[in-house]
Amino acid sequence: MTAWNNGCWRGDIVTLSICFSLAASLAVFGIAPGDHNNSARQRLKEIVDNIKVEENYQARIVYASQLGDIVCQMDPALLRGEDIDEIASLLGDRSQLVRDLAARALGDIGPKAGKAISALEALTRDIERSRGGSPWNGAHTGIDPDDQVYDALQRVKGHDPSSPCRGEWNRP
């Protein structure tokens, strides 16, 4: 069994030695272990703000592609409602790719991002309509089940526990 502790997963001796080395390195630079979440939270806000003001499409996509990495760096127990709101605010972005990447980051968070379910459902309905499907027929004819938004919605609802940074991929 492993557990989250100050930004490091505890479990085997190799992981512990890496975590202690990381903690020592952070201490050299004056960063306390609890500061990791705060710096990730600050970076999350900066990324979202940059996406909202940046005009260059490629730069916006580069910023949006960092959302999942930032979410995965944060201790799941310390995620706040405002962190979810920051990411969910991008579900209405003018770029479908930014919306997809924001949805994916929410899916990475999983059920803790439950307050974004209605926004994800609305985005799913918009995608279904734009692809010619009816969101009301229950068949999801207009959305591919592999679609990132649909997948994220299922993970946030707790129907699919897999996640690139939670679940079986990188973290227990």
N, C-alpha and C positions, 0 to 999 in steps of 0.2 A: 504494500500500500504506500502510495506517495502522497505528499501534501505540499501545498503552497506555503513558502516561508520567505518573506522578504524578497520576493522576486526570483526565488530559486525553488526548483522542485527537489524535494528530499526523497531519497530512495536508496540508491546504491552508493558505494564508496567513491566511485569516479565522479558521479554527479555532485556529491558532497564536497569533494576537493575542488571541483570547478566553481561551485557556489562560494566556497570560502575564498578562493582566489579572486572571484569577481567582487565579493564584499570588501576584501582588502584593497583592491584597486580603486573601488569607489570611495573608500575612506581616504585614500591618498589625495583624491580630488575634492574631498570635503562633502561627498554626497552620502547621506545616510540611507540605509536600505529602504526605508519608507518613502524616500523622495522619488524613487523610481516611478511609482504610479503618478505622482504629481507631475513629473517631467513628461511622462507619456500623455497625461491628460492635457497639459499645456501644448504639446506637439499636436495632439488631435485637434484642439481648437485652432491652432495656426493653420493646419492643413485645410480644415473646413473654410476658414476665412479666406485663404488663398484661392480656393476653388470658386468661391462666391465672387471674388473681385477680378480674377485673372480673365483676360480676354482671349489669350492664345489657347486654342483647343488642345494642342499637344501638352502644354504645361498643365492644364487642368486635369488631363488624364493621368499624367505622372503623379500629381498630387493625390488624385482619387485612388490610384493604385496603392498608395501607402496606407490607406485606411485600415485594411485588414492586418497589416504588420503592426500598426500601433495598437489595435484592439488586442492582438495576440500577446503583446508585451505587457498588457495591464493585468493585474491580479483580478480574476473574475469576481471575487468577493468584494472588491473595492470599487467596481464600476458604479457610477452614479447615474441618476436619472438624466442629469444634464449632459452626460456623455452620450447617452442614447439619443437625446434630443438633437445634439450637434450632428450626429450622423443622419438621423431621420430627416433633418431639414434638407438634406441633399436629395431626398426621394422625389422632390419636385423640380430638380435641376433641368435645364433645357437640353442637356446631353443625355441620351439613353445610356451611354457607357458609364457616365458618372452615376446615374441612378442605379445601374446594375452593380457597380462596385460598392456603393453605399449599402445596397440591399445585402450584398455578400458579407460586408463587415457586420451588419446586424445579425445575419445568420450565424456568423462566427461566434457572436456573443451568446446566441441560443435563447432559451426561455427568459433569461434575465432582461432581454430586449422586448419583453411583452408589450410594453406601452407603445411600440411601433407597429403592432399588428394591424391596426386599422389603416395606417398609411401604406403598409405593404399590400394589404388587400385592395386598396384603392388603386395602387400602381399595377397590381396584377390585373384588375378589371380593365384599366386603360390599355394595357398590353394586349389583352384578349380582344378588345374592341378594335384596336389598330390592326390586328392580324385577321380580322373578320370573324372571330368567334364570339359567342354569346357568353357572358359571364354568368348568366342565369340558368343555363341549361344543365349545369353540373358535369358536363362532359369535358370541359376544358379544351374544346376543339380549337381555340385560337391561341393557346399557349403551349409551348413544348414543356413537358414535365422536367426536362433538363435545364430549363431557363433558370438563370441565377436568381431572379426575383421570386419565382415560384419555389425554388429550392430553399431560399432564405426564409420565406414565409413558413414553410414546413418545419425548418429547424427552430425558428423562433416559437412556433406553436408546440414544440417538443415532439413532433412526429418523427423526426430524423435526428438522432443525437450526434451524427458525425459532423466534424468540423476540422478545418485545417489546423486549428490551434487548440481545440478542445476535443473531446472524443478520442478516437483511437489513433489519430495521426501523429500529433506531437505531444499531447498532454493527456494524462489519464482522466 
